Amino acid sequence: MSVRVRFAPSPTGFLHIGNVRTAIFNYLFARHHNGSFILRIEDTDQERSTKESETRLIEILKWLGFSWDEGPDCGGEVGPYRQMERLALYQTYAQQLIDSGHAYYCYTSAEELAQLREQGGYDNRHRELTLEQQQAFEAEGRQPVVRFKVPDQEITFTDIIKGNVTVNLTDLPDFVILRANGIPTYNYACVIDDALMKISHVIRGDDHLINTPKQIIMYHALGFDLPEFAHMPMILGQDGSKLSKRDAEKYGYPIYLEQYRDRGYLPEAIINYLSLLSWSSESGEELLSLDQLIAEADIHRIGKSAAKFDIQKLNWMNGMYIREADITRIARLAQPYLQAAGYPADDLDQVTEIVSQTRKYLEYLAQIPEHVGLFFADRVEFENEEAAKIAQTETAQTIYRAFLDGLETIDTLTPDEFKSLMKSIQKSTGIKGKNLWMPVRVGLTGQTHGPDLAATVAIVGKETCANRLKRMLQ
């Protein structure tokens, strides 16, 4: 059997990190089996769906590094891939269900439905209407919906992750599959689309487990082959509840993929981290390349228990990827954050040098302005009282005067020139080791610890270093 999976988001806003995890595993699973990964846009919520959201959705998925074999932007043999472009198909199969006795027109008014909800729900009252009764309702101007007749039975299905699931349908009322305006409901459209798109595995969050029995009875009524189902456990927030906007605001981390991109997380770190929620590599390793994840994408290794979202672990992992990534790539990504903070960051070579000295401190790239002030400031600020005291000692003042004298003898302050100058100061003053290097670090950076000093002063430049030390002497 050819593996065909789909990711089917609604273009109603930003992409939730829980949906991203689902998309990731569908993608890995498809590539593992040399199958097809399909993007379908479920845009039947006309009040909330927008073209802008769809465009943003496609852009963020491409930023993540995904490519799909079929979709709204690239086409395919079983399109169209937007549900609102498939309305004729839903009408056709709804009529087939009506003709076969599996569905019927329901004329219950909104007022009647409200009363029924107060009494426990819809009571299947229009299941056996005569033609005359239908005509009478239509004469009143009522527009019917189409409801599916729920069989009075128990249904059992096998979920790859959950195992055998049994549901009694006895108390489930007949449900709407096609609204009066011709737009399908989620469960019905999902069945038609998955069947006609030949989806082999439906891999989704276990919040959809409740929908599966409804979908299965429609598969049977339409004579479609069932796909295999796999419902992934939910991602929980910091407090153990479903990962939500409220939880994110409380604990200070984003829940939308776009927010992680904008903070400067790397897509490979996002994929790596989210793939490890309720799943683990047989190797026991946690830092896994996309190729490794594809090679190991075994759906049977997904656990049944929900996974808690751990922003600290994601930050650690993203920091590891930042440190291992191509330095020029990180420099280019860092430039907008530096520019937004008001730093002159147009010189890519200079930014690359700065990134090489600071990326070991970063968890995500939006943090980089916090670590670069010492490269741009004409005057340094002491990080603490200890640093201020070091700069004010007589030894430090002697070193600063010698350093300024040495700067007069060189044209450019390269790392090698800096090291040579330090040797010269050591020889002329007799001060060496920490007693020499610490005052210089404090005088040039204001810090007692930090990036490599030779590389730092080379970035700062001769003139700025001289200005800083003159202020220290003042």
C-alpha positions in Angstrom: 0.0 0.0 0.0 1.3 3.4 -0.9 1.5 5.7 2.1 -0.4 9.0 1.6 -0.9 11.3 4.5 -2.2 14.8 4.8 -2.0 18.0 6.9 -5.2 19.8 6.8 -5.2 23.2 8.7 -7.8 25.8 8.7 -6.7 29.3 7.5 -8.2 31.1 10.4 -5.2 32.5 12.2 -1.7 31.5 13.3 -0.4 28.0 13.3 -0.6 26.5 16.8 2.4 24.6 18.0 0.3 21.5 18.7 -0.8 21.4 15.0 2.8 21.9 14.0 3.8 18.7 15.9 1.0 16.8 14.0 2.3 18.3 10.7 5.8 17.3 11.5 5.0 13.6 12.2 2.9 13.3 9.0 5.8 14.8 7.1 8.4 12.5 8.6 6.2 9.4 8.2 5.5 10.2 4.5 9.2 10.7 3.8 10.2 7.6 5.8 7.9 5.4 3.6 8.7 7.3 0.3 5.0 8.2 0.3 3.1 11.4 -0.4 2.6 14.4 1.9 -0.5 16.4 1.0 -1.5 19.9 2.1 -5.2 20.4 2.2 -6.8 23.7 3.2 -10.0 23.3 5.3 -11.6 26.7 4.7 -15.3 26.0 5.3 -15.4 28.4 8.3 -16.3 31.4 6.1 -16.5 33.8 9.0 -12.9 33.2 10.1 -11.1 31.9 7.0 -9.1 34.4 5.0 -6.8 34.3 2.0 -4.2 36.2 4.0 -4.2 33.4 6.6 -3.7 30.8 3.9 -0.8 32.7 2.4 0.8 33.1 5.9 0.2 29.4 6.6 1.9 28.2 3.4 4.8 30.7 4.1 5.4 29.4 7.6 5.3 25.8 6.6 7.9 26.5 3.9 10.0 28.3 6.5 9.9 25.2 8.5 11.4 23.4 5.6 8.4 21.4 4.4 7.6 20.6 0.9 4.4 18.8 -0.1 3.7 16.6 -3.0 0.2 17.9 -3.6 -1.5 21.0 -2.4 -3.3 24.2 -3.3 -0.2 26.0 -4.6 1.2 23.1 -6.6 -1.9 21.1 -7.6 -2.2 17.3 -7.9 -4.3 14.5 -9.4 -7.0 14.5 -6.7 -7.6 18.3 -6.2 -8.8 20.8 -5.7 -7.1 21.1 -2.3 -9.3 23.8 -0.8 -12.6 22.6 0.6 -14.5 25.6 -0.7 -13.5 24.5 -4.2 -14.9 21.0 -3.6 -18.6 21.9 -2.7 -20.0 20.1 -5.7 -18.3 16.9 -4.5 -19.9 17.2 -1.1 -23.3 17.8 -2.7 -23.0 14.7 -4.9 -22.1 12.3 -2.0 -24.7 13.8 0.3 -27.3 13.0 -2.4 -25.9 9.5 -2.6 -26.4 9.1 1.1 -29.9 10.4 0.9 -30.8 8.0 -2.0 -29.3 5.0 -0.1 -31.3 5.9 3.0 -28.3 6.8 5.1 -29.1 10.5 5.3 -32.2 12.8 5.1 -33.3 16.4 4.9 -34.0 18.0 8.2 -36.1 21.1 8.4 -35.9 21.8 12.2 -35.8 25.5 12.8 -33.2 27.3 14.9 -35.8 28.0 17.6 -36.8 24.4 17.7 -33.2 23.3 18.0 -32.6 25.7 20.8 -35.5 24.2 22.7 -34.3 20.6 22.0 -30.8 21.5 23.3 -32.4 22.5 26.6 -34.1 19.2 26.7 -31.0 17.1 25.9 -30.4 17.5 22.2 -31.8 16.8 18.7 -34.3 13.9 18.8 -34.1 12.7 15.2 -37.7 14.0 14.6 -37.3 14.5 10.9 -35.7 11.2 10.2 -38.9 9.7 8.5 -40.6 12.7 6.9 -43.0 12.0 4.0 -42.7 13.9 0.8 -45.8 15.9 1.7 -44.3 17.0 5.0 -41.1 18.0 3.3 -43.0 20.1 0.8 -45.0 21.7 3.6 -41.9 22.8 5.4 -40.4 24.2 2.2 -43.6 26.1 1.6 -42.9 27.8 4.9 -39.6 28.9 3.5 -37.5 26.5 5.6 -34.1 25.6 4.2 -33.1 22.0 5.1 -29.8 20.7 6.3 -28.8 17.1 5.6 -28.4 14.8 8.6 -26.7 11.4 8.7 -28.7 8.6 10.2 -26.6 7.2 13.1 -27.1 3.4 13.4 -28.0 2.0 16.8 -24.9 -0.1 17.3 -21.6 -0.4 19.0 -18.5 0.2 16.9 -14.9 -0.9 17.4 -11.9 0.3 15.5 -8.1 -0.1 16.0 -6.0 2.9 16.5 -2.3 2.5 15.9 -1.4 4.4 19.0 -4.5 3.9 21.3 -5.2 0.3 20.4 -8.7 -1.0 20.2 -11.4 1.6 20.8 -15.1 0.7 21.3 -17.9 3.3 21.2 -21.6 2.8 21.6 -23.5 5.0 19.2 -27.0 4.4 20.8 -27.2 7.8 22.4 -25.6 9.7 19.5 -28.2 11.8 17.6 -28.3 12.1 13.9 -25.7 14.8 13.0 -25.6 17.4 10.3 -23.3 16.7 7.3 -24.4 19.5 5.0 -25.6 22.9 6.1 -28.5 24.7 4.5 -26.0 26.9 2.5 -24.4 23.8 1.0 -21.2 24.0 3.1 -20.2 20.7 4.7 -19.5 20.1 8.4 -16.0 19.1 9.4 -16.6 15.3 9.9 -18.4 14.9 6.6 -15.9 16.9 4.5 -13.1 15.1 6.1 -14.4 11.7 5.1 -15.1 12.7 1.5 -11.7 14.4 1.1 -9.6 11.6 2.8 -11.3 9.0 0.8 -11.1 10.7 -2.6 -7.5 11.8 -1.9 -6.7 8.2 -1.1 -5.3 9.0 2.3 -3.8 5.8 3.8 -3.1 7.0 7.3 -5.0 9.7 9.2 -2.5 10.9 11.8 -3.8 13.6 14.1 -4.2 14.8 17.6 -6.3 12.7 20.0 -8.7 15.6 20.5 -10.1 14.2 17.2 -10.6 10.7 18.6 -14.2 11.6 19.4 -14.8 12.3 15.7 -13.5 9.0 14.4 -16.7 6.9 15.1 -18.8 9.4 13.2 -16.4 9.3 10.3 -16.2 5.5 10.2 -19.9 5.0 9.9 -19.9 7.4 7.0 -17.0 5.5 5.3 -19.1 2.4 5.6 -22.3 4.0 4.3 -20.4 5.4 1.2 -18.6 2.2 0.5 -15.1 3.7 1.0 -12.1 1.8 2.4 -11.1 2.9 5.8 -7.7 4.5 6.3 -5.6 3.6 9.3 -6.1 5.9 12.3 -3.4 7.1 14.6 -4.3 9.7 17.3 -1.3 11.4 18.8 -1.5 12.4 22.5 -2.0 16.0 23.3 0.7 18.5 24.2 0.1 19.9 27.7 1.0 23.3 29.0 3.2 24.1 32.0 0.3 23.6 34.4 -0.7 20.2 33.0 -3.7 21.5 31.0 -4.1 21.7 27.2 -1.5 24.0 25.7 -3.4 27.2 25.3 -3.0 30.9 24.8 -3.9 31.5 28.5 -1.2 29.0 29.7 1.4 30.6 27.4 0.6 34.1 28.7 0.8 32.9 32.2 4.3 31.3 31.8 5.7 33.6 29.2 6.2 31.5 26.1 4.6 31.5 22.6 2.1 28.9 21.3 2.2 29.9 17.6 4.9 28.8 15.1 5.1 32.3 13.7 6.1 33.7 17.1 9.0 31.2 17.4 10.2 32.2 13.9 10.0 35.9 14.9 12.0 35.3 18.1 14.8 33.7 16.1 14.3 30.0 16.7 15.8 27.8 13.9 13.3 25.5 12.1 15.5 22.4 12.5 15.4 22.9 16.3 11.6 23.3 16.3 11.2 20.1 14.2 13.7 18.2 16.4 12.1 19.3 19.7 8.5 18.8 18.7 9.2 15.3 17.2 10.4 14.2 20.6 7.1 14.9 22.4 5.6 11.4 23.1 8.3 9.9 20.8 11.9 8.9 21.2 14.7 7.7 19.1 15.9 4.1 19.6 19.4 5.6 19.9 18.4 7.6 23.0 19.9 10.7 21.3 18.0 14.0 21.5 19.8 16.1 18.9 18.6 14.5 15.7 19.0 15.8 12.1 16.0 15.8 9.8 17.5 12.8 7.9 17.8 10.9 11.2 14.2 11.7 12.2 13.0 10.6 8.8 15.0 7.3 9.0 13.5 6.6 12.5 9.9 7.8 11.9 8.2 4.8 13.4 4.6 5.5 14.4 4.5 2.5 16.8 7.1 4.3 19.0 4.6 7.1 19.8 3.5 6.8 23.4 0.0 7.0 24.6 0.7 9.6 27.4 0.4 13.3 26.8 3.7 15.3 26.7 4.3 18.5 28.6 5.7 21.4 26.6 9.1 22.4 28.1 10.2 25.8 26.9 13.5 25.4 28.7 14.4 22.3 26.8 13.4 23.9 23.5 15.6 26.9 24.4 18.5 24.6 25.2 18.1 22.7 22.0 17.8 25.8 19.9 20.9 27.2 21.5 22.8 24.0 20.5 21.6 24.4 16.9 22.6 28.1 16.8 26.1 27.2 17.9 26.4 24.4 15.4 24.9 26.2 12.4 26.9 27.9 9.6 28.2 31.1 11.1 27.3 33.2 8.0 23.7 32.0 8.1 23.3 32.9 11.7 24.9 36.3 11.1 22.3 37.0 8.3 19.5 35.9 10.6 20.9 38.1 13.4 21.1 41.3 11.4 17.4 42.3 11.6 17.5 42.0 15.4 20.6 44.1 15.7 19.2 46.7 13.3 15.8 46.8 15.2 17.8 47.5 18.4 19.5 50.5 16.7 22.9 48.9 16.1 24.8 49.6 12.9 24.6 46.0 11.5 24.9 46.4 7.7 28.5 45.1 7.6 27.9 41.3 7.4 31.6 40.6 8.1 31.5 42.6 11.3 28.2 41.0 12.3 29.7 37.5 11.6 32.6 38.3 14.0 30.2 39.5 16.6 28.0 36.4 16.3 31.1 34.2 16.5 31.8 35.8 19.9 28.2 35.8 21.3 26.2 32.9 20.0 27.4 30.7 22.8 25.2 32.8 25.1 22.1 32.7 22.9 19.0 30.5 23.2 17.3 32.3 20.3 18.4 35.1 18.1 16.2 37.9 19.4 18.4 37.8 22.5 21.5 38.9 20.6 21.1 42.7 21.2 21.5 41.9 24.9 25.0 40.7 24.3 26.5 43.1 21.8 26.6 46.5 23.6 30.2 46.2 24.4 31.1 46.0 20.6 29.4 49.3 19.8 29.4 51.6 22.8 31.9 54.4 22.8 31.9 54.3 26.6 31.5 51.1 28.6 29.5 50.6 31.7 30.8 48.5 34.6 28.7 45.3 35.1 29.2 45.5 38.9 31.0 47.1 41.7 33.9 44.6 41.5 34.7 45.7 37.9 34.6 49.4 38.9 37.1 48.8 41.7 39.5 46.9 39.4 39.5 49.8 36.9 40.3 52.4 39.6 43.4 50.7 41.0 46.8 52.2 40.5 47.9 49.0 38.6 45.0 49.4 36.2 45.7 53.0 35.6 49.4 52.2 34.8 48.3 49.5 32.3 45.8 51.8 30.6 48.5 54.5 30.0 50.9 51.9 28.6 48.1 50.5 26.4 47.3 53.9 25.0 51.0 54.5 24.3 51.1 51.2 22.5 48.1 52.0 20.4 50.0 55.0 19.0 52.5 52.7 17.4 50.0 50.5 15.4 47.6 51.2 12.5 45.1 48.5 13.1 44.2 46.6 16.3 44.0 43.0 15.0 43.9 40.0 17.4 47.6 39.4 16.7 48.5 43.1 17.3 46.5 43.1 20.5 48.4 40.0 21.8 51.7 41.6 20.8 50.8 44.8 22.6 49.9 42.9 25.8 53.3 41.2 25.7 54.9 44.6 25.3 53.0 46.0 28.3 53.9 43.0 30.4 57.6 43.6 29.6 57.5 47.4 30.2 55.4 47.3 33.5 56.4 44.0 34.9 52.7 43.2 35.4 51.5 39.8 34.2 48.9 37.1 34.3 45.5 37.9 35.7 46.8 41.2 37.2 47.4 42.4 33.6 44.5 40.8 31.7 41.7 41.5 34.1 42.2 45.3 34.2 42.4 45.4 30.4 39.2 43.4 30.1 37.4 45.6 32.5 38.7 48.8 30.9 37.7 47.7 27.4 34.4 45.9 28.1 33.3 46.8 31.6 33.0 43.1 32.4 35.1 40.6 34.4 34.1 37.8 32.1 33.0 37.7 28.4 33.9 36.8 24.9 37.5 36.3 23.7 39.2 39.6 24.4 41.5 39.6 21.4 38.6 39.0 19.0 36.5 41.6 20.9 38.9 44.5 20.6 39.5 43.7 16.9 35.7 44.1 16.4 35.6 47.3 18.5 38.6 48.8 16.7 41.6 50.9 17.7 39.9 54.3 18.0 37.0 53.1 20.2 39.4 51.1 22.5 41.4 54.3 22.9 38.4 56.4 23.8 37.3 53.8 26.3 40.6 53.7 28.1 40.9 57.5 28.1 37.6 57.7 30.0 38.9 55.1 32.4 41.9 57.4 33.1 39.6 60.3 33.6 
